[in-house]
Amino acid sequence: MTFRDKAALKSNSLVRFKAGVDNLGSSGMFIKTEEHITSGTDVDLKIDFHPGGHPPIFLHATGKVVRVEKTGFAVAFTQIDVHKLGECIMAKLNSK
């Protein structure tokens, strides 16, 4: 995941980190992390449905942070291929 650090806008820095996913749906998701992100931040997401698996099952999306909690933050998708999301979920289920 990447996001633009609002505190470092002058340096135009991007922050990248790995996190867990909870409550994934077609309109958004909750990301479990201890990283601090401000509500309203735009994020670029790369969701791995089969970490370390072969073949890899990835989905790219963009979103905006809409809620921040101690355990993570909620993202509302601004762009996602819902058809691809369904394919990724089915591929993950079939890989078990």
N, C-alpha and C positions, 0 to 999 in steps of 0.2 A: 504494500500500500504506500502511496505517496501523498503528501499534502504540503501546501505552501505554508511555511511558518510565518504567521502574521507578525510575530515579534521581530522577525528578521527580514521584513519586506525590502529594506534597503539593500540587503545582500542578495535578495532574490533566491534564497536557499530553499531547497526541497528537503523534506524529511521522509525517510523510508523506514518501515519496520514491519515485522511479522506479527500477526495476532490471530486469535481464535474467532470463530464465527458462531453466532447464536441467532435463532429466529429469522432465518433467511426467507424472504418472500419476494414476490414480483415487484413490490414497490419500495423495498428497503431491507435493512438488516441491522442487527446489533453486533458490534465488534467488541470482543472481550480483550481488554488490554489495560496496562497501567500507564500507558503513554497519555500525556495531557494534550488535549486538543480543544480548541475553543468552538463553541456552538457557532454555526454559520460558515465554518471552514469548508472549502471545496476539496474533495478527495478523489484520487484516481485509485481504483481497486483492481487487483488481480486476484481472483478467487480460485484457489486450488482445491478441487473436489476430491483429489486422490493424491495427497502428499507423498512424495517418494515413489509413487506407483508408476507402472508402465502399462499402457501409455498415459502420459499426463493428461489431466482433464482440467483445463483452465477456462475461465470466463473473465472478460474485462468489463468494467462498468465505471461510471462516474457518479458522484453524488455530493450531497451537502450534509454536514453534521447538523442534526436537528435536536439532539438531546445528549447531555453529558452526565454520566453517573460515576461513582467511585470505581465500578468494575468495568467501565468502558464507555462506549458512545453509540448512539443510533445514527444511521445514515439513511436519508431518503434518496433513492436513485434519481438522477437527472437524465441518465442515459444507460440503457441496458437492453440487450437483445433477449426478450422474454422467451422466444423460441429456443435460442441457444441455452438459456437457463434451464428449460425443461429437458433438453438433451443431456446437459451435464448432470442433472439430478438422476435421470434414468440410467446413465452410464455408471454413476456412482453406485446406485442400487444394484445394478447387474454385475458389478465387480466384486461383490461380497460373496 
